[in-house]
């Protein structure tokens, strides 16, 4: 029944995505993080205290998220068909295929009008870097990198954990990922408090990011892109990122499309140097946003098929 729920959740995500009016669980996870962070900062005044507090923040956020999700699914199980309904809806909220595509298309559409300023603003909604002075090529690159990276965070990883432990584990992963994107920074404010969240997110994404190379290569093969280069570049340039995981999906997309990603970006006023990923076979262009979306969709479908086969065999 869990497989049925995953397929239903996947289809719902493809159809409706994440409407802005929908009370998405991530919003409440974010509020829990903020409230808990403030409580910890009121108590912890030293670097050591903040680092310990970071582990407490992680335990409270992930623990409560898992427990609440488990209880919701359990309570609905007493109603005929309730388990599938609750599990499906909750799994749906952990996936972000259509949402990622929609946000990338918004940037694509604005770029097509030639309005660079508006494109920078649109991009700023989905990236953490400073978009103020980006030119067209940098905006395209940032969009492609974001879709590639979030193919793991927003699709492969939650799907992977849903197959293992249903909605509770998939939602727990979502809490881990939300913690990383909220407090997992290496700046002065979060380098201690966010230490645990950043490290555990790396661990949670370790297997999904590496599985992504195979899945994205297969997706690229289906689409007629360079699937051999997708896997080769992902493996070759796997260390060309400050994250131990992000270079895998970015490398796969860079190889499949024959473009170069990475480079220096500005985060919170600080320049962060990143080595390049991929070979500049050609200059990156606006249609690469559409191609990356196609790779993401093909990868999501490939993930469903392969994870289902492995689940049945195991």
Secondary structure, DSSP 4 states (H G I P E B T S, - for coil): -HHHHHHHHHHHHHHH---TTS--HHHHHHHHHHHHHHHHHHH--SHHHHHHHHHHHHHHHHHHHHHHHHHHHHHHTTSTTHHHHHHHHHHHHH--HHHHHHHHHHHHHHHHHT-HHHHHHHHHTT-SB--TT--HHHHHHHHHHHHHHHHIIIIIHHHHHHHHHHHHHHHHHHHHHHHHHHH---STTTTTTTHHHHHHHHHHTHHHHHHHHHHHHHHHHHHTS-HHHHHHHHHHTTTSSSSTTHHHHHHHHHHHHT--EE--EEETTEEE---EES--SS---THHHHHHHHHHHHHHHHHHHHHHHHHHH-
